[in-house]
C-alpha cells in the first residue's frame, strides 16, 4: 500500500502483492501517456457528491456506464469508461482497467466517459484546523485536478480550443462545486462546454447538514453564495433538483440534502417525478437526493426507469428531459425546449427555498431588485448566467496554503491540492506564525497534485526560508512525471545557510513542459547510510511566473469599410487584418476563434472568415496570422454595421465593420458593349440622378462602353483596375 509520508509522486508509489487491484490499474502518468494516441470523438465527465467513505468514488458508476453503453449503441463506435479511483485516504489515484470498456493501449478513436473520484476529499473539513481561512479548498483543488487531468488525458485542448471534442459535464450534489471549478478554468482558456448538468446541486448551507459548513462550497462561485455556476463558456445548462428531502431510516446524522435552481440554467423541480410518500423504509439508506440521479436522470438516458427502482408519482416522458438535451444524444431535442427560467412563473415556477435572498424573493420567485442592485447585477444577469471566470492562470491550487489541511490523528499530512491526485508526501502545513509547508527530519518531502502548466509559464515562484541549516542535507526541486513520458527536471536548493525571513525563489519551466499537465515537488535527503536530515525548511505562496505576450493588430481603419455592394452580394476583403505577438521572447499567443457579435434584434450575421484557423504566435519570430473577411450583403438597401471578435489565449480583440449596400446597377459583361443595352447590366440600366453605375470585378481587361445617347447618373463606382 502506498505510504505518502515517504513517497510523493505517482510513479514512485510502493505497491504490495496484497493489493490485487493494482495489477488491473494504471498510474496517472501512464494513463496520460496511453491516451495521447487516441482520437477523442466526444467527452462526458461524471462527478459524484459527498461520500461517507473515502473509497466511495464509484458511487455514480452505474450512471456513467449507462451513458457509455447508450452512446456506443447510438453511434456504433467505441465508447470507453475511464474510471479514475482514489482507493482510500492518503493514497494516490489510479485508473481502473478491470472494466471491459476501458481504453485500449493502441491507437483508436472513441468517446470517453470519465468517472471522477474525489471521495477522500468530499468528507474532509475545508478549511481543516483553520477556521479563519478560505472555504472550499478541497472541492476547489479537486476541480483544479479534474481540469488538469482532462488536459493530461487529451480530452480538452486549452490552446487550440476548436480542436477540443464536444463536452458534457455532469455532477451530483457537492460534485456540482467541483465541476463548476473545472468549467471555470476551461472558461479562462476559452474551452467550450456544450452541455453542463447539475443534478440536485447542493452548494448551500442547509440546516441539519453539518458537512455543508465543512466544505463551504457556497464560497466558490458566482453570484455570491453559489458554488455551482454557469460560466461564460457554457452553451446549455440544465438542473434537476428536489426540495422534499425524504430519506430512509438508516441515513443517520444528517437531514437529507436538497437542491436548488441555478442562475443561467434550465431548471426543473422534481416533484411528481419522485416516488409517492417515503418508499425508502426504516432500514433504507436511499433518498430523494440519490433518486434524482440513479432513477430520474438515468431514466432519461435510456428512456425508461432502471429495473427495481420506485415509480414516480406521475408518468414521466423521459425522452423529453434530462439527457435528451445532451450534446452526445443522437436524438437530442432542441435546447430551446429548456428555457433559462430561474425567475420562471406558472409552469416554469421554481422552488426558491434555498436560493440566495439577495437575488430572489423566496416566496414570490420575483427578483430582489434592491439586492441585485447592491451586488451590481440585474435580473437579466441572473436569468442568463454566463459569468466571467474569477480564476487566474497564475494560480496554483492551494498555493498559499491558507486552507484545506489538518493534522488530526490518523489523517495528518493531508493538504488540499497536495494530496491524492498525484500529490503527497510527509511535509505538513505549519500554522503557528502563518500557513506554509514545513520540511524537516520527519517530514522531508511534499509534491503537488498534477496541475496544468500554462503555455506562458516561464517559472514556478515560491517563498522559502531556511529555519535550520545543514552542511550535509541536499534539497532538490523536481518537475515532471516519467510515467507520462516527460523528462524530469531536478535542481538543487541551498540549505547550508539560515534565512530566517521568507525570500522569493523561482524554478525555470522548460519549454517542453509548458502547456502540459505535470507535478512538482520538494525533497530533502541526507546522503549516506547513517546520516539523517537535520535541516528545517518552510515553503509558501506557490504561483506561476508568466512570460508577457503582447498582441499587435493591423486591421487598417476601424471600422473596416467594405464599400458599396450589390444586394445579396458576397464581398471578400483579403488580408483585412493581421495579428502578431510582439511581447517577451518565447511568449505565445494562441489565436483561437472568430466570433460574430450580433447587434440587438439581429438574428443572422453578415460577416464571416472562411479561412480562419488556429494559429500559435510565438514572440521573437516571424509568426503572423492573416485572415480574409467576407461580408454577405442584406436583401434590402442600407448601411450594415457589424462587430466581430478574434478570441485568443490572452483575451479578445474586437473590430467593427461597415458595408454600404446600394440598389443593383452592375455591369455584367466582360467585353465591350453599349450602355443602353439591358442585357449588359444586372438589374435596371442606370439612368438618372439617383442611380449608381457599378463596374466590379467581372471585367478582366480594358473594355470600352459606348454611349449612344447622353446618360445622367448620381455616381460611377470603378472598383476594377481595368475600368
N, C-alpha and C positions, 0 to 999 in steps of 0.2 A: 504494500500500500504506500502511496506517495506521502512523504512527510515534509511539508513545506518549510519547516524550520531550518532545514539544511539545503534545500534544493529550491530554485526559484524560476526555472524555465521549463517549458513543456517537454523539450527534447531531452532533459536530464532526469525525468521522472523515474523513481526507483520502483520497479514492479516486482511482484512476487507471483509464483505459480499458483498460489491460492486464489488469486483474483482471475477466474476463468473468463470473465467478460472482456478482459484486456486483449485476449487473443482474437477477439472479433471487433476490434476498435482501432481507430487511428488517432494519433496525436493531432492537435490543432494544426500545427505547421504542415504535417504530412497530408492532411485533407486539403489545406490550401494548395499544396503542390499538385495533388490529384485533380483538382477542379480547373486547373489552368488550361487543360486541353479539351475542355467541354464547350460546346456551343449551347449557350443558355437561351432557351426559347420562351421562357416565362418564369416568374418567381412568385411564390406565395410564402409568406412568413407567418407562423402561428406562435403566439406567446401566451403562456399561462399567467394566472394571477397569484395571489397569496397561497403558499403551501405550508401546512403544519410541519411537514418533514422535509429535511434537506434533500432527500432523494426523490422528491415528488415532481421532478421536472417533466416527466412524461404524462402528466395529467391530461393533456389535450391530444394525446397521440391518436385516439380514435377519430377525432375530427380531422386531424392532419392526414391520416390515411384515407379517410373518406374523400377528402378533396383530391388527394393524389390519384386514387383509383378512378374517380369521376373524370378528371382531366385526361388520364390515359385512355379511358373508354371513348370520350368525345373526340379526341384528336387522333387516336390510333397510333400514337407515338410513345416515346419514352416519357415517363414521369417518375422522378426519383424522390424518395423520402430521405432527407438529410437530417438525421436525428442526433442533435448535439446534447450531450449529457454531462452534468457535473455530478459525479457519483455520490458525493457527500461533502459536508462542510470541510474546509481545509484541503480539499482535493482539487486537482486540475481537471478541467473539462476535456472530454474526448468525443469522438464521433463514433456512434454505434453502427457497426457493419453487419449486425445479425439479421437485419431486415432483408428480405428478398429484393426489395425495391431500392436498396442502397446504390449510390452511384458507382459504376464500374471503374476499373483502373484505367482502361484505354480511352482513346478519343471517342466521343459520342456527342449526340445532340439530344436535348430533352428539357422538360420542365422540372424545376426544383421546388419542392415543398420543404422549407427549413423549419424544424421544430426547435424553438429556442428555450433553453433551460437557464433560469435564474432562481431556482427554488431556494438554494442556500442563502441567497441574499434577500428573498422576499419576506422572510420571517425575522430578519435582523433589525434591531432598532437603528434608526438613522436620523440624527447622529447618535452613536453609542458612546456613553460616557462624556458627552459634550453637549449638554442641553442648550448652550448658547450658540452652537454652531448652526450652519445652514442645514435644512432638512433635505430629504430626498436623495441623499448621496448614493445609497446602494442602488436605488432604481435608476438614477441618472447614470451611474457608472455602468450598469447593466445595459442601458440603452446605448451608451457610447461603444461598448464592446459589440453589441449587435450590429451597429452601423459599420464598425471596423471589420468584423467578421464577414459581413456581406461583401465588402471590397476584397478581402483576402480570398473569399470563395468564388470570386469572379461573377458575383450576382449583380453588382452595380459597377458603374464606371464614373467616379466623380469628376473625371477630366472630360472625356468625350461622352457627355450625357445622352446624346442622341443614340449612342450605341448600347445604352442600358436597356435590358429587356423590360417588357411590361411587368408591373409590380402591383401586388395586392398584399397589404399588411393587415393582419387580423390579430386582435388582442382581447383578452378577457380580464375583467376586474382590475386589480393592481397592474396587470400587464399592459393596460392602456397607457399608463405613465411611462413605462419602459419603451414601448413602441413609439409614443409621442416624441421621446428624446431622440430615438434613431431617425425618425422622419424629420425632426428639426435640423439635424446635421445634414441630411440629404438636401433640405431646403437651402442651406447655406451654400451647397455645391450645385444647386440648380437641378438636382436629380428629381424627375417627376415620379410621384406616387399616383398610379392610375386609380386605385381603389383603396380606401382606408376604412376598416371596420372595427368599431369598438363594441364589444358585447358586454352588456351590463357594466359599463365603466365605473369603477369605484375609486374616484380620485378626489374624495372629500372626507371630512371628518364626521363620521356618523356616530351618534350616541349609542353606546353599548358595543362598539367595535374598537377595542383598545389598540389594535395593530395600526389603525389609521394614524395615530399620533406617533407611533414608532417610525413609520415610513415617511410620513409627511409629503406624500406625492402631490398634494394640493399646492405645494410651493413652487412647482417646477415649470408650469406652462403659462399660457395666456388665454383669456384675460386673467387678472389677478384672482386667485382662489381655485384655479383649474390646473390639473396636471395632464389631462388628455386634451390635446389641442389639434385643431385643423389648421396646419401651416400653409403657407402660400404656394407650395409645390404640389398640393393635393387636387386632383381632378374631381373626384367624387368621394364623399364621406358618408357613411351610414352608421347609425347607432341603434341598438336594440336593448332596451333596459326595462327593469321592473322595480316597483316600489312596494310590493305586497310583503316581501320578507318572510315567507313561510319556509319552515325547515323541519328536518327530522329531529327526534328527541335526543339523539346522541351527538348533535352538534353542540358541544359544551363550551362555555366560557365566552361566548360572543353571540350577539344578535346576528341574524342572517344579513350579510351585506346586501345593499341595494345599489341601484344605478341611478343615472340621471341623464337628461338630454345634454348635448354638447353644442356650443355655438358653431355655426358653419356647416352642420351636418344635416342629413335627412334623419330625423329621429322617429323611432316607433316605440311607443309604450306597449309592453307586453302585459295584457290584461286578460282578456278571454282566451288569449293564446296559451295561458298557463292552465295546469290541471285544476279541477274544482277542489275547493276545501284544502285540506292538508293530507295528501296521499302518502307522505314520506314515512309516517309511523313513528311510534315512540322509540323504536330501536333503529330508526333510519338515520343515515348520515347525508342524505341528499337534500336539496334545497331548490327554491326558485332561482337563486343566484347561479347554480350549476345547470339547472334545467334550461336556462337561456342559451347555453352553448351546446350541451350534449343532446338536447332534443330539438328545441326550436331551430337553432341555426343549422345543426347537422341535417335536419329535415329539408331545409332549403337547398342543400347541396344535391340531394338525391331525389327530392320531390315528395318523399314520404317519410314519416317519422320512423326512427330506428326501432327495431323489434324489441319488445319488452319495456318500452317507455310508457309513461302515463299519457293518456289522451288529453288534448286541450278541452277547455270548456265549450268552445265552438269550433267548427271545422275551419281550417286554415288552408288557403291556396298557397302552398309552399313554393310554387313555381313563379310567384309574382312578388317575392320579397327576399331579403337576405342575400344569399349567394347568387340569386338571379341578377343582381346588379354587378357582379364581379366582372372585371375586365377579362378574366380567363374562362368565363362560362360561354360555351359555344352558342347557347341560347339566351345570351344576355338581353335583358329587357332595357328599354330606354331609361337613362338616368333621369330624364325629365319626369318620370313617374315617381321619383323620390325627391320632392322639393325640399329646399332648406327651410325648416319650419320650427326653429327654436321658439319663436313667438306665435306659433300656429294657434288658430282658433277653430271651433267647430270640430269637424272630423280630424283636423290636424293638431288639435289641442294637446299640450304636453302636461305631465305632472311635474311641477317645479318644487316638490317637497325639499329637494336637496340642492336646488340651484342657488347661485350666489345672489343675495338680495340686492347687491349693488347694481345688478343689471336687469333684474326682473322682479315684479311683484309676484310672490309665490302663490297668492290666492287667485289673482285675475289672469296671470300669464302675460300681462302687458309690460312693456319696457319701463324700467325705472329711469326716467329721463334725467332726474337730478343726479342719481348715482352714475349714470353713463357720462354725463357732462363732467362730473368731478374727475372721472378717470380718463377724460379726453377721448371718449368713444361716442358712437351713435348707435341707434337701434339697427341701422343697416350694417354697421361693422359687425355686430353680434350675429345677425342673420347670415351674413356672408362668411364670417370666419376668415380663413386665409391670412393668418397673422404672420408678420415678418419674424424670422428667427432672431433670437437674442444671443444664441451661442456663437462664439467666435472661433476662427480657425487656429488661433494661437493657444487655445485652451487645451489642457491635458486633464483627463478625468481625475477629479480629486487631487489635482496637482498642488493645491495649497494645504492639503491635509487638515482642513478645518472641520471635517465631519465624517461620519461613516467609519467608525473604528471602535475597538473595545478590547480590553484585556481581562475579561472575566474568566473564571475557572472553566477550563475545557474549550474555550474559544478564543484564546489570545492570538494576537498577531493577525487578526482579520481586518483588512483595510479595504474600504470601497475603492475600486479602481486598481487595486494592487493584489487582488485575490481571485482565484477560481478560473478566470478566463485567460490563462497563460501567465498570470502573475502569482506571486507567493514569496515565501522566504520567512526568515525569522526576525528581521528588523521590525520594530514596532513604532507606534506613534507615542511620543512623549508629549505631555501637555502641562507640565509644571510651569514653564515660562513661555508658552506658545504651543504650537501644534506642528510637529515635524517628525520625520523618521529618524530613529536613533539606531546606529550600528555599533556593536561592541563585542565583548568576548562571547557572550551567549547568543547574541543576535547579530550575526555578521553579514547578512545579505538581504536584499529586497529587490524584486523585479516587478515592474508594472505589467498590467494586462496587455494583451495585444491591442495596439491602437493604430489608427491611420495617421501616417506622416504626411502632412500637406506637401504638395509639389514644390512650394516655395520655402519649405523649412530648411534653413541653412545650418541651424544648430539647435541643440537642446540646452536651454538655460535653466539654472537652478542655483539655489543659495546653499552654501556649505560652511560649516565651522568645525574645526578640529579641537575637541574638548580635551582629550588626552592624546599625546603624540606617541610615536613608536619608531624606533630606528630599524626594526625588522619587518613590521607588517607591510604588506603590499595591498593597496586598494586599487581595484580596477573597475572601469566602466565598460559594459558590454552592450552592444546594439546589434540586433539581427537574430534570425532563427534559422538554424541549419536545416531543420526538417522541412522548412518552407523553401529550401533551395537558395537561401540568402547567405551572402558572405558575412560572417560575424566579425564586427569591428571591436577591438579591445584596446583601451587606453588606460594607462596608469594615472593615478591621482596621488599627489604628495600628501602624506600624513606624518611626516617627520618633524613638523613644527606646529606648535599650538597656535590656533587662530580663534580666540575666544568670541569674536564677533562674526556674524554671518557675512560672507563675501559671495558675490556672484561669480560663478564659473560657467563655462559652456563646453559642449562637446559637438564637434562638427558632424553634420549629417552627410554621408556620401551621396552623390547624385543617384546612385543605383537604388538607394532605399527611399528616396523621395517619391511620394505617390504610392507607397506600399503600406501594408499592414504588418507590423512587427512589434517586438518587445525591446525594452531596455532595462538594465539592472545595474546595481552597485554591489560589490563583493569585497570583503576584507579577508585576507588569508595570511597566515604566519608560515613562511617557508620552513621546511624541515620537519622531522618526525616528532620531536619533543617540544617544539615551540608552540605557543598559543597566542591568540590575538590579545593584545593589550592596549590597543588604541580605542578611542571612542569618537565617533563622527556623527554629526547631525546634518540632515538634508531637508530642504524645504523649497516651496514655490517653483515647481516644475512648469515650464511653458516652452513653446516653440519660439525661437528667434527667426524672423522671416526675412527673406530677400524682398526687395522693394521693386515690383514691376510698375511700369508707367505706360498706360495705353495712349498712343498717339493716333489721332484720326485725321484723315484727309478726305473731306467729303465735298469740297467746293463750297458753294453757298448753302446756307441753311435758312429757309427751305431750299431743297433741290427742285429746280423748276423743270418740268417735263415739256413745257411749251404747249403750243396748240396741237390738239389731237382731234381726229375724227371720232364721231360717236362709235362706241363699241370697238375701238381700235386698241390693239396691244402695242405699247411703245416701250422699247428697252433702251436703257442708257448703260453702256458698258463702262466698267470701272468707275461707277458712280462714287464709290468710296473705298478707301483702303485703311487697314489697321496695322499698326506696328508697335512693338514693345521697345521703348527707349529707356527702360529702367535699369536697375542694378544688374551687372553681369551675372549670367546663369539663371536669372529670374525667368519665370514662364507665365504667359497668359494663354489660357485655353479659350478660343473663340468657339462658342457652343451652339447658340440658337439665333435664328432670325424670328422676331416676334412682331406681329401686327398689333397695333394699338387702335382699337376701334373707338370712334367718337360716339357720343351719346346718340342713340337712335339708329346708329349704323349697324347693319347686320352682316354685310359681306365686305371683305377688304378688297380694294382695288390694286393693292401693292403686293408684290412677291419678289423673291430672289431665287430663280430656278436652279442656279449653280452654287447656291450657298452650301458650304460644307465645313465640317470641323477643321480647325487649324490650331496648331500649337506654335505660339510666337515666343521664341527664346531671345532674350536681350543679348546684344553684342554680335548678332549675326545678321543675315540678310532676310530673315523670315518676314513675310508680309502676306496679309490676307486681302485679296481684292475680289469684289463681288459685283455682279451686274444687278440692276434693278429693273423690274418690269412693272409697268402701270397699265392696267386694263381700264379703259375709259368707261364711263357710265352710259346708260341708254338715253339720258337726257342731257341737253346742253347746260353748261355751267362751270364753275370753278370747283375742283375737287381737292381737298386738303387731307393728307394722311400723316400718320406718325408710325414709325417703326423703331424697334429696339434691337440692338445687337447685344445679346447676353453673353458675357464672358465670365471666367472664373473670378474675376476681380470686380464684378458688378455689371451694370447695363449702361450703354451709351445710346441716347435717344436722338433720332433725326426726324426732321419734318420734310415733307414733300408737297409739291404743288403741281397740279395738272390743270390746264385750261382746255376744256372740250368745246369745240365750236361746231356749228352745223356743217354737214358734209358738202364740200365743193372741192373734190380732189381729182387732179389729172390722172387718168387711168390708162395711159398709152405709153409704152416705151418706144416712141418713134415720133417723127414729125407729124403735124396734124393741124387742123383748123380749130380755132377756139369755139366756134359756134356749132360744132357737130356734137350732138348729145352723146353719142357712143364713146366719145373721147373722155368723158367725165363720169366719175362715180357720184351719182346724185344729180341735182339740178345744175345747169350751166350757170356759173357765177356771173351775174349781171345786175348791177345795182349798187347803190352806195353802202348798203348794209351787208353786201356779200364779201366773202374772202375766197381768193383762189389759192389753193394749196398744191404745191409741187413737191411731192415727197420722194421716197427712195425708189419708186418704180422706174425712174429714168436712169439708165446705166451709162449713158454717154451723151455728149452735147446734142440737143434737139432744137428744132425750130417750130414755134407755134405761130400760126398765121392768123391775123385778124382781118376778116373780110369786111366787117362793119365795126365802127367805134364801140367800145365797151367801157363802162364805168364800174369799178369795184371799190370796196372800202379798204381792202388790204390784199397784198400778194405775199404768200409765205414761200420762200425759197430755202428749203432745208436740204438741198442736194447740190453738191459741187458741180454737177453737170447742167444746172439750170441757170 
